[in-house]
Amino acid sequence: MTDEITSNDHRVRRCPMLGHDLAFSYCRAPARPLPCRKIFDCWWEAFDVEAFIRAHYDEADIERILAPRPDKVASIVDLIQRARKSAEDQ
């Protein structure tokens, strides 16, 4: 394995969340600085994704990658509270 973070970006597979083929480059950086939380589940058969992630991210980042998503109700309540605060500030 090379040390470059882009060394596996050419790999392609079907994304179970989005429902179509995606390159590893998208999974590695899906519009945010950390990889998709499903990266280990999706890519373990293609190459040693765990070694790749451990080589390029520190333990704190890996914990954030693996952290469970907040439940939807909590996310909606948080969005409502932020919207209310934003409206009050204007």
Secondary structure per residue as TSV (DSSP state, phi and psi in degrees):
chain	resnum	aa	ss	phi	psi
A	1	M	-	360.0	134.4
A	2	T	-	-81.3	164.5
A	3	D	S	-85.1	-8.5
A	4	E	-	-71.5	136.0
A	5	I	T	-67.6	-22.0
A	6	T	T	-91.3	6.3
A	7	S	T	-62.8	-22.0
A	8	N	T	-112.0	7.1
A	9	D	T	-61.0	-21.7
A	10	H	T	-76.4	-18.0
A	11	R	-	-67.8	143.7
A	12	V	E	-131.6	141.6
A	13	R	E	-155.9	168.1
A	14	R	E	-79.2	131.6
A	15	C	-	-87.4	121.1
A	16	P	T	-70.0	-23.3
A	17	M	T	-83.2	-39.1
A	18	L	T	-96.2	-21.9
A	19	G	S	84.3	17.9
A	20	H	S	-148.9	171.5
A	21	D	E	-70.1	140.0
A	22	L	E	-139.8	149.3
A	23	A	E	-80.2	153.5
A	24	F	H	-56.8	-31.1
A	25	S	H	-56.6	-36.4
A	26	Y	H	-68.9	-44.1
A	27	C	H	-64.8	-34.0
A	28	R	H	-70.6	-32.3
A	29	A	-	-146.1	71.4
A	30	P	S	-82.2	71.8
A	31	A	S	62.5	26.7
A	32	R	S	-156.7	164.8
A	33	P	S	-72.3	-21.4
A	34	L	S	-104.6	153.7
A	35	P	-	-64.2	165.1
A	36	C	-	-58.8	144.8
A	37	R	T	-67.2	-16.6
A	38	K	T	-96.7	8.6
A	39	I	H	-57.9	-38.2
A	40	F	H	-68.4	-42.6
A	41	D	H	-64.6	-38.2
A	42	C	H	-82.7	-33.3
A	43	W	H	-108.8	-0.4
A	44	W	T	-62.1	-28.6
A	45	E	T	-79.5	-23.8
A	46	A	T	-82.5	-38.4
A	47	F	S	-166.2	174.6
A	48	D	-	-76.9	78.5
A	49	V	H	-66.5	-31.7
A	50	E	H	-63.6	-45.2
A	51	A	H	-63.0	-39.8
A	52	F	H	-60.0	-50.0
A	53	I	H	-63.1	-43.9
A	54	R	H	-64.3	-28.9
A	55	A	H	-75.6	-24.5
A	56	H	H	-114.8	-8.2
A	57	Y	S	-133.4	147.9
A	58	D	-	-84.2	173.5
A	59	E	H	-60.8	-37.2
A	60	A	H	-63.6	-42.0
A	61	D	H	-64.7	-41.4
A	62	I	H	-64.0	-39.4
A	63	E	H	-62.1	-40.1
A	64	R	H	-67.7	-37.0
A	65	I	H	-61.9	-42.8
A	66	L	H	-86.0	-8.0
A	67	A	S	-62.5	138.8
A	68	P	-	-65.6	148.0
A	69	R	-	-70.4	146.5
A	70	P	-	-64.8	148.7
A	71	D	-	-67.3	158.8
A	72	K	H	-63.2	-38.9
A	73	V	H	-63.2	-44.2
A	74	A	H	-62.1	-39.1
A	75	S	H	-64.9	-42.6
A	76	I	H	-65.1	-43.8
A	77	V	H	-61.2	-43.0
A	78	D	H	-61.1	-44.2
A	79	L	H	-61.7	-41.4
A	80	I	H	-63.2	-44.9
A	81	Q	H	-62.5	-41.0
A	82	R	H	-65.6	-39.3
A	83	A	H	-64.6	-42.8
A	84	R	H	-62.0	-44.6
A	85	K	H	-64.2	-41.0
A	86	S	H	-62.3	-42.3
A	87	A	H	-65.4	-38.0
A	88	E	H	-68.1	-34.3
A	89	D	H	-72.8	-17.7
A	90	Q	-	-85.5	360.0
